[in-house]
Amino acid sequence: MGNLLEGKKILVMGVANRRSIAWGCASVMQEQGAQLIYTYQNERLKKSLLKLVGDEERLVECDVSSDESIQAAFSIVKERFGTIDGIVHAIAFAPKQELEGNILNSTRAGFAQALDVSSYSFLAVAKFAVEKELLNENASLATLTYMGSTRAIPSYNTMGIAKAALEAEMRYMARDLGAQGIRVNAISAGAVKTLAVTGIKDHSKLLDMSQNRAVDCVSVTTSQIGGMCAFLMSDLSTGVVGDVLYVDKGVHLI
Ligand SMILES: NC(=O)c1ccc[n+]([C@@H]2O[C@H](COP(=O)([O-])OP(=O)(O)OC[C@H]3O[C@@H](n4cnc5c(N)ncnc54)[C@H](O)[C@@H]3O)[C@@H](O)[C@H]2O)c1
């Protein structure tokens, strides 16, 4: 237990279950004294989130593929909790055919959906948070990315393109929100076995490859990723702006 985030209210978007990177982030931030609010995609995911969090008041529905849903969620957050100090965006989705084989399997509709949910949604979240005057001065926004944005990882395909878009978008957001005292960054996490990863064809090969390339051959944990997230949400990171911070035990070096 520390007090790095004492007095901070952070919105965590993207906990599906206890394996989720967002849950690793939430757990570390809670240990550091943050007050946490969570969004969930739909009723089915609400159930598992409620089991983890135990307090329905702190859970708000938000499907990031809908502007109306984001706006409604942020109105509820503001009504219940007032303004907040940070948002963690740990959300991605691509249809199955976008995550296997040849990139030419990609379809116009699948590509659009992957980019909408996995890339555009971060911008939409920032846009409506600003519009609703939800963010305190010095607020911090962070998203989760993967090195498939810069390297051609087997089967990662369209999601790699979505992550490249997300990283570029994050830099433009950092530029334009910086003037309002809001900083924006991305955490590039190493491969972790979560629900999202199991959608990728041959995901166990991807996880093995990643583990073998970690400097000590031990995969990164969601708590280690959460440590970076807590730092980025804290006042220790006010000089870190528009950056992609790797938390992958050195996999991207090898
Ligand atoms: N697991 C990894 O190896 C890894 C590595 C690097 C980056 N990431 C990224 O971390 C983030 C979190 O993924 P995870 O691996 O923890 O998987 P996860 O399945 O636990 O989380 C993904 C979340 O996205 C949410 N989501 C999908 N579509 C949504 C929508 N329309 N509206 C609202 N929420 C929606 C799901 O409900 C789920 O909570 C993703 O951006 C992922 O790409 C994961």
The ligand as an ORCA input file, in Angstrom:
! r2SCAN-3c Opt
* xyz 0 1
  N      -3.262     -9.177    -23.674
  C      -2.199     -8.747    -24.340
  O      -1.262     -9.520    -24.659
  C      -2.093     -7.303    -24.731
  C      -0.840     -6.782    -25.073
  C      -0.741     -5.438    -25.410
  C      -1.884     -4.638    -25.407
  N      -3.096     -5.190    -25.068
  C      -4.263     -4.320    -25.081
  O      -4.767     -4.186    -23.759
  C      -6.133     -3.791    -23.839
  C      -6.952     -4.663    -22.899
  O      -7.042     -5.979    -23.428
  P      -6.833     -7.296    -22.557
  O      -5.746     -8.063    -23.198
  O      -6.751     -6.964    -21.122
  O      -8.155     -8.122    -22.877
  P      -9.616     -8.164    -22.196
  O     -10.411     -9.056    -23.092
  O      -9.528     -8.520    -20.787
  O     -10.118     -6.658    -22.323
  C     -10.630     -6.124    -23.508
  C     -11.785     -5.244    -23.100
  O     -12.302     -4.524    -24.233
  C     -13.671     -4.379    -23.978
  N     -14.398     -3.989    -25.196
  C     -14.370     -4.561    -26.433
  N     -15.245     -3.925    -27.241
  C     -15.829     -2.935    -26.515
  C     -16.822     -1.958    -26.773
  N     -17.423     -1.860    -27.968
  N     -17.164     -1.093    -25.773
  C     -16.591     -1.187    -24.562
  N     -15.662     -2.096    -24.236
  C     -15.296     -2.964    -25.207
  C     -14.102     -5.748    -23.469
  O     -15.356     -5.667    -22.819
  C     -12.954     -6.048    -22.513
  O     -13.265     -5.566    -21.215
  C      -6.514     -3.893    -25.318
  O      -6.400     -2.619    -25.918
  C      -5.452     -4.821    -25.868
  O      -5.254     -4.670    -27.254
  C      -3.216     -6.497    -24.730
*
